[in-house]
Amino acid sequence: MGSALEQLKRETRDDMKLYGCIKELYEQGVPFAELKALIPDIKRTREQLHMKRMLENNLSLIHISEP
């Protein structure tokens, strides 16, 4: 249960950051229609970066634990 809760907290923080970025771009004059089109790409990139970091962390742990 703790792991699921941590995952939810991380996703909520990430969504808040995404909202903040979108709001800032909108306030700078970027049309909402353009921002709306970018959201799926931004989320996909964020997920890919998260997976890459997890893999790198796992590989470094495996490397450390080898004799």
N, C-alpha and C positions, 0 to 999 in steps of 0.2 A: 504494500500500500504506500509506503514511504517513497518508493521510486516513482510511482504514478503521480503522487502529489508534487514531487520535485519537477517532473516533466511538465505538469500543468502550470506550475509557477514560472518555469522557464519560458513556456509558450506565451503566457500572459505578458511577461516582461517584453518578449520579442514583439508581440502584437502592439504593445504600447509604444515601443520604439518606432515601429513601422508607421503607426498613426501619427506620431510626432513628425516624422520625415515627410509624410504626405501632406500634413497640415502646413509645414514650413514651405514646401514647394508650391502649394496652392496659394499661400499668402504672397509668394514671390511672383505670382501671375501665371503659373502653369495651369492650363485648363483642366478641370476635374475629369473630363472624358479621357484625356491623355494619361492622367494619373491612374484612373481606374483600369486602363488597359495594362499598366505596368505592374499592378499588384500581384497577379499570379506569377510573373517572372521573378519579382523580388522575393516572394515566399519560396519559390522553387530554389533560387540561388541560396537563400538562407538555410534551407534544409540540406542542400548539397554541402555547404560549408560546415554545417554541424556534423554531418556524416564523415566528412574528411577529417575533422578534428578528432572525432571518436576513434576512427581507424588509426590515426597517427598516435593517439594516446595508447591504444591497445598494442600497437607495434612496439612502441617504446617500452611498455611494461613487459612484453614478451622478451625483448632484447635484454632488458635488465635482469630478468629472472633466469636467463640461460647461464649455464656454468662457464 
